[in-house]
Amino acid sequence: MLERVVKEGFDPKALLAGINSYEFNHREADYGRMPKGLIYGFSSLQSWLYDEDAPFTHLEANDVFAELRTKMNEGYFEQLIEKYILQNTHTSFVALTPDKGLNSRKEEALKERLKTIQAGLTEEEVQTLIQKTEALAEYQNTPSTKEQQQVIPTLSIEDIEPKASTLHQTVKQVDGTTILHHNLYTNGIGYLRLLFDIKEVPRHLLPYAGLLKNVLGYVDTQNYSFNELSNEIHIHSGGIHSGIGSYANAHKHNEFKATYEFNAKVLYDKLGFAFDMIKEIVFTSQFDNSKRLYEIISQMKGNLQRNLINSGHSAGIGRSSSKHSAVADFREVVSGIAFYQWLEDLQANFEARKEELSSSLQELTGYIFRPENLLVSYTADEQGYEGLEQQVSDLKAKLFTHEVAKEEFTFTPATHKEGFRSPSEVQYVVQTGNYIDKGYQYTGSLRVLQGILSLDYLWTNIRAKGGAYGCMSGFRRNGDSYVASYRDPNLDKTYKVYEEIPQYLTDFRADEREMTRYIIGAIQDLDTPRTPYGEGAFSLECYLSNVTEADLQQERDEVLSTKESDIIGFAELLSAILEQQQRCVIGNENKIEEQKQMFDETLDLIKN
């Protein structure tokens, strides 16, 4: 393969697309929630550490991109492959072979080794180990003194900006379609988001929507092979991709919006290109290439499998929440454990189901891409907005209008405790619930509580004492709440820690300095810097979740005015959440089997 590339050369469009994609990302410099200055500092170190006279090599990259465009026509990349790969005499072959039952054998071997070590200890050595363990436990249970805490400088409440974030959005109507214009300076980049309501897609088709986001843009269309399509997109834009969004209503319990979304990043003069490519993808994608569909399904399954094992806390929170939350139930169907199980079955029975797959994807597009489903979000200044409304009108004229049998998403709550066995040596231990179900309401003070639990109580008892790699809690506006551990060696001990949260809150005491520290932590989350793209996305999320500027201000006021008594008062709210007994554990198969009495059901996370 590589020898052929060296001999025949790379596809010049593929090279140009790759260079343009990297250059777009470099110029945009969008690092999400990470401060841009911090990333620039890390980038500088990559050269500065090795040449003190060249600290900005990785920042001053514009000339590099121009040089690569010239060299790509001179065989530069082919020469790199030939010199550093084909002619490289230093090679190795590494095979990773799965071994079922390996964890069990390793655990048994460790137990035997510890028994042998214990048998070889003298009574004096045993007593020394006991004393050291007791000393460690005492150290862990002893909080820092006030004198020690006061050497750390801190802000005061008066130093914090009392005004909440502004929502940058102007709501416009164009031929019955809502357009949200986020009028911001974006350095000439337009951030386009086309959202199609999928709440009325029949439930049996929803898993196909979870698959569709990885199919559209990755299969052949009328005018492009999928490789050519990718090249064309990245030559002329910063990327076009699709996904699924879900937004819980902040004021109406168990109501939510669900959307299929196209996201595009383009320079202002390429806005028409983005719409043309989206129309090409939506209306001419070919779903009859079973070989390509199987490749996509296999790749998705592998990625999801890895995510479920490595990010079991997220999967567990979603799974457990789906038993008491309509929006979480929807997410579970299109992207959670239930979706993975559906995808696993689809791959295992692909030959028998490939015709059904093709027809279902085609049917699904007719449900989604309809004029009545469309909402447009666009982040750009006034100059960038010019021409958008005409593009939206042209797109609407092509959308599907044939009759379809719509079906409202329904949700039935249930209580369920599940344990999912996985090839892992650790656990992700989750408990969820909903406080609105029990008559409580959202308040900004819950953000302060979240910090106290996550970085104080849970950190001390689950990470410092329990040995877990991480722990967290959360309380959302729609009432959905969770406590979770990350890469946790324990299971039942962690649930014991959760059960004792109400008592911890009843006994909670904090002076003014400590409360100020907790409040600043909560404000830090509210005031995370946002890029223009992030500002637009935040405003859109608030719009879809029915969150207003007044809500944001009230939340901030409640955070800033949080008192010790508010935290103590949350003991009853936590009791109400924990009493719901919504639990999910993903982890070590032996640990789950040993403690299977804790669950209503235990299952294999991965079957094939």
N, C-alpha and C positions, 0 to 999 in steps of 0.2 A: 504494500500500500504506500508506504513512505518513499520507497524507491521509485514508484510510479509518479508520485508527486514531484520528486526532485527532477525526474526526467521530463514530465509533461508540464510542470508548473502548477501553482495554485490557480483557482478561479479568481481572476482579478476583482470581480464584484464581491466575492466573499472576503478578500483581504481588505478592500475598501470599506465594506460594512463593519468589519471588526475594528479598524482604525477609527472610523467615524464614531462608533459606539463608545469607545474609550475616551475619545476627545470630548464628546458631548457630556459624558459623566464628569470629566475633569473640569470643564468650563462651568457646569451647573453647580458642582461642589455641594451636592445635597447629601448630607450624612445623617438625615433623620433627626433623632433626638440627641445625637452626639454633637457637642459644640464644635463648630468648624475650626476654631483655633487649636483645639486639642488634636484633631486629626492632622492639621497642618504641622503641628509640632512633631507628631509621630513620623510623618512623612519626611520631615527634615532630618530626623535622626538617622534614617536609612543611608544618607550620604555623609552627614556631618560626623558621625562616629568614625568614619574611615578617611575623611579628608576635611580638616578643620577650615580649609579655604573654600569649601563647596557645600555649604549647608542647605542651599535652595535648589539643588539639582532636580529633586523630584517635584518641586513646585513649578519650576520654570520649564514646563513640558510642551508649550505651544510649538516651539521650533522643532521639537522631536517629532511631533505628529506630521508636520510639514515634510520633514526629512524622510519619514517612513513612507509617505505617499510617493515620494520620488523613487526611493529604493525598491519599493514593491514591484516596479517595472524593470528592475535590473537584476532580478533573481536573488534578492537579499534574503528572503525568508527560506527559499529553497536551499541556499548555501548554509544557513544556520542548521537546518535539519541534517544535511549531509555531513557537516563537520562535527556537530555536537551529539548527534544521535546515531546515524548510520555508521560513521567511522569511529565511534566511541568504543574502545575495547574494554571498558569497565562496565560490566553488566551483571545482573543477578535476576534470579527467578524466585518469586515468593508466592506460595499457594496458601490461601486461607480456607481451610476445610472445616465446616461445622461438625461438631461432635456432640450429639445429643446425650445429655446426662453428665456433661463435663462439670458443671457447677456442683452437682450433687457429690461427685467423686472428690472434687477439690475441698468441699466442706468437710467430708468425712476424713480426708487426709489431714486437714488442719486440726480437727478434733483429736485425732490420734497423736499428732505431733505435740499438741498442748498437754495431753495426758502424759506423754513421755517426759516432757519438760517438768510437769508438776511432780511426777514420781521421783525425779532426780533432785528435787529441792530439799534442803534441810528445813527443819521446823523454824529455825531462825530466819531463813530466806523467805519462807512463806509469810511469816509475821511482818517482815520488812515490806513485802509487796502489799499486804493488807493496809499497813500504815500509810504507804505512799498513795494508795487508792483513796483512803479516807481523807488524806490531806488535799488531794486534788478535788474531791467532792466539796470539801469545806471551802476551798478557794473559789470554786465555781459558784457556790451559793452565797458568797460574801460580796455584796455590791461595793462599788467604789465609794470612798468617803466623799463628803461634800467638798472637803478641801482639795481632793484630787480632781473632782469634776470642775471646780471653779478655776483651775489653771487653763482650761480650754476657753478661748474667747468666743463670744456669741453675740448675735444681733439682738436688738430689742424689738418688741412689737411695733414701736413707733418707726423703726427703720423700714418696715415693709409697706409697699405700695397698697393702699386700701382699695383701689379701683380694680375691678375684674377685667378680663380680656374683652376686647372689642370683637364682635363678629363682623368680618368683612364680607358682606353679602348684600346684593341688590336682587330682589326677586322680580323677574320680568315674565310676561306671558307672550308667546309667539304662536299664533294659530292654535291656541289651546294647550300648548306645551310650556311647562315651567322651565325657565332658565335661571340658574343662580349664577350671577356674575360676581366673582371675588376680585374687586378692583385693586390690584396690588402691583407694585413694581417687580418684574420678574426677569429683568435683564434680557428681554426679547424672547423669552420662552413662554409658550402657551401650554397650560396644563388642562387638557380636555378630559372630561369624564362623562360618558353616556351611560345612564342607569335605566334599566328596564325592570319594571315591577314583576316579580315572579311569585307573589303570594298566592295567586290563583292557578298556578300550574298544578295539575293532578299529582297527588303524592307519589304515585308509582313512577312518575317521570322525574321526580326531584333528584334521585341519585345520578341520573343521566346528566343533570345540570352540573353536578360536581365533577363529572367526567368532561362535559362539554368545554369547560374553561381551559382544559389542557388539550383539547382537540382543535378548536377554532384558532387559526394561526399556525397550526402545526401539521396540517394536512394540505394536499394539493388543492388549488382553486382553479377556476376556469382559465386564468391567464398565467399562473405561476405554479411551479412545483413548490413544495413546502420549503426547500432550501432557497430557491429563488425568491420566494415571498419574504423570508427572513432577511436576505441580503438587501432587497429593495427597501424594506422598512428601516433597516439600520443605516443605510446610505443616506436616507432623507429625513430621519427623525431620531429622537432619543428613545424610541421603542413604543410599541403598541402591544398591550396584553389585556387579557380579560380575567375576571374573577367574580366571586359571589360575595355580596355584602349583606349584613343583617343588623338592624338597628332597633333596639328596644325602646318603646315609648316611655319617656321619663315620667309621664303623668297618668298614663292609663295602663293599669296592671295587666301583664301578659298580652299586651298588644305590641306588634312590631312591624317593621317594614323589611322586605327581603328583595334584593335586587341582583340582576346579572349586569355586570359593569364592564365597559371598555375604557381603558385608560391609555392616553397618548400624551407624549411630550414632543412638541414640535416648535421650531422657530415660527414666528408670526406668519411669514410668507409661505409656510408649508401646511397651514391649517387645512386647506383644500385637499392636500395629499393625504392627511390623516383620515378625513371623511371618505375619500376614495378607497383607501385601503380597508377601512372598516366595512364599507359596502361590499368590496370584493370578498372579504372573509365571510360576512354574514350570508350573502346571497348566492355565492358560488362554491363554497367549500364542499369537497367531495367526501362523502361518508361511506363510499363503497369499496375503499381500498382496505380490505381486512388485514393484510400484512402490516400496514402502517398503524392501524388501530390497535392491533395486538402489541406492537412495539410501545405505543403510548401507554397502554394499560399496564404493561410489565414495568415500565419505568416509573409510572405513578405508584404502583404497588410497592416497589422497592423503596421509593422515597418516603411513602407513608409509613411503611414498616419501620424504617430507621427513625422517623420522627416519633412514632408511638413509643419506641423503646427508650430513645434518648431524651424525649420531652414528655415523659409519662405523666408529669404533674398537670400539664395543659390538657392532655387527653382525658385524664381522670376527672378534672374539674368539669370539662364539657360533658362527659358521659354522666356523671352524677347529677349535674344541673339539669340535664335533659329530662329527668324524672319529675321535676317540679317547675320547669320554666319552658314556655312555648318557644321563645327565641332560641334557647339552648337545644331544644328538641329539633328545631329546624336545622341548626348547625350540625347536629349529630348526624342527620340524614345526608347532608351534602359534603361533610368534611371530617366527621369524627370516626369513632371506632365502628359504628354501624355502617358508615360509608366504606371503611376499609374492608369489612366483612363482605359487603356487597361486591366490591371490586375483586376481592380474592375469589369469590364464587364465579364472577364473570370470567376471570382469566382461566380458572380451572375448567370451565365448560364453554370455552370460547367457540369452538367449532360448532357446537349445537346452538349457540346463541348469537352468532355473528350477524345473521340476517335480521333478527330482532333488534340487535344493537344499532345497525345502520338505519332501520326504519324509525326507531325511537328517537335517535338524535335528530333526524329530519323532522319528525313530528314536533319535537321539543322546540326547534327554532320557530315554528309557526305559532307556538304559544307565547314565546318570549318577545320576539322582535316585531312588536305591534305599535302603532302610533299612540294608542291610549296608555301604553305602559311607559312611555319615554319621559325621562327627566334629564336635563342637561346641567352640568356644573362646569364652569370655566374660570380658571384663574389666570388673569392677565390684566394689563392696564387698558385704558380706553382705546389706544391704537391697536392693541392685539385683539380687542373685541370686534373690531370692524370686520364685517363679512360673516361672523358666526351665525347670525340669525338666518341668512340665506342658505348656508350650509345645512342648518337644522331643518329648514323647510324642504330642501331637496332630499334629505334623508327620509323624512316622514313620508314623502310621496312614494317611496319605494317599499316601505314596510308592509308586512303582511296584514291583510284585512279580512281573510276568509273566516267563517264562523268556527269557533272552537268551544268545546264543552269545558268551561272553567270550573274550578273546584276550590273552595276556600280551605286554607290550611287549618286542620283541627288538631287539638292537643288534649290528651287525657293524662292528668297527673297520676303518679304512682310512687310508692315508697319501695326502694330496692337497694340492697347492699350486695355489691359485686366484687369479686376478686378475679383479676385477669393474670394468669400465669404467663410469664415471659422468660426468655433466656437472658436473665439479668441477675446480678449478685445483690442488687439493692431494690428498694421499694419506693414507690411514689404513693404516699398515703393521703387520701383526700376525704374531706367531709364538706358537704354543701347544704344550703337551705335558703329560705326566702323569708325575710322579716316582714315584708308587706302582707304576706299571707297570714301573719300572726297579729296584724293590726298596728304595726309600727310604720313610721314614715322616714324618708331619707332626710338627712341633715349633713351639712358640711363637716360637722364634728366627727362623723364616721371616718373621714380621711385621717384625722388625728388618731383615732382609735386604730386604724389600719397600721399606722407607723409604730404605735406603741406595741401592738401585738407582734408584728412582723420583725421588728428590730430590737425588741426587748424581751417580752415573755417567750415567744416561740424561738427566737434566736438562742436565748439562754438554755432553754429546756430541750429543744430538738437538735440544734446544731452544736452548741458548746458542750452540753452534757450527753446528748444522744448520739452525736457523731454523724448526723446527716450533713450533706453538703449544702443544703439550703432549706428555707422555709418561707412561707408567705401567707397573706390573708387579703381579702378584698370584700368591699361592700358597695354594690352598684346601685345606681339610682332606681332601677326597676325592682330592687329588693334582693336580687340574686347575690349570694354571699358564699365565701369559701374559706377554708383553712387547708393548707397543703404542705407536704414536705417533699424535698427533692433529693434523690439519691440517698435514701434513708436506710440504714442497716436494720431498723426496727419496724414493727408493725403495731402490735397491741400496745406497746409502751407509748407510741406516738398518739394513739387514740386516747390513752389515759391523760396525756398532756392536754389534748383538746377538751376533754370532759371537765378539766379543772380551770378552764378559762373564766367561767362566771365567778368562781371563788376568787381568782386572781383580781378580777375587776372590782369585786366587792371590797377587797382589802387594799385597793390601789390608793397610793398616796404620792403626791408630787408637789413640791413647792413651786413658787412662781418661775424660778429660773428653769426648772425641769419642764414645766408646761410650755414655756416659751420655746425651749429646744424642740419639743414635740410639734408645736405649731409651725415652726420654721421648716421642719421636715415635710409637713403636709403642703405648705406653700411652695416648697421647692418643686414638687410634682406639678402643681398648678402652673408654675411660671417657667417650665422648661422652654428654652428658646425654640421657635418654630421658623422654618424656612418659608418662603412664599408658597411653595407647594403644601407644606404642612399647615399653614394658616388657612388655605383654601379647603383642605381636607377636614380640618377641625370645624370650620364654619358649616360645611356640608353635613358632617356628622351631627352637629347640633340641630340643624334644620330637620333632618330625618328623624331624630330622636325627640323632637318637640322640646328642645332646650333653648330658652331665650337668654338674652343678655341679663334680664332681671333674675333669672334662675342662677346664672353664673355669679352675679353680684351677691345674691342671698347666700349661696354656698360659701363664697369667700368671707363674707361677714361672719358666718357661723364658724368657720375655721378659726378666724382671728379672735373670736370671743370664747373659744372653748375653755372650759374650766375643769378642774379636778372632779367636781361633782357630776359633770356631764359624762366623764369616763366611767365613774362608779355606776351611774345610772344605766349604762349599756349592759350591765350584768344580766338583766332580765331579757334584753334583746338577744344576747348570745345564747342564753338558755333556750329561748324559743327556736333559734336556728338549729342548735345541736339536738334538741329533742325530736327533730324531724327525722334523724337517723338516716340521712341520705349519704351513703358511703361508697367509695370506689377505691380499690387498690390495684395498681399495676406493679408486678414485681416478681421476685424469685419464686419459682414454682414450688420448691420445698417449703419455704416459709409460709406461703399461702395455704398449702395442703396441711401443714402442721396446725394452722389456726383457722381451718375452714369453717369451724362452728361460728365464726364471727360474721359469716356471709350467708345471704339467701341463696347465692349461686356462685360457683367458681367455674371459670372457663379458660381455655387456651386463647391467648391474645392472637397468636399466629398459628394457623393450621397447616398451611402449605409453604 
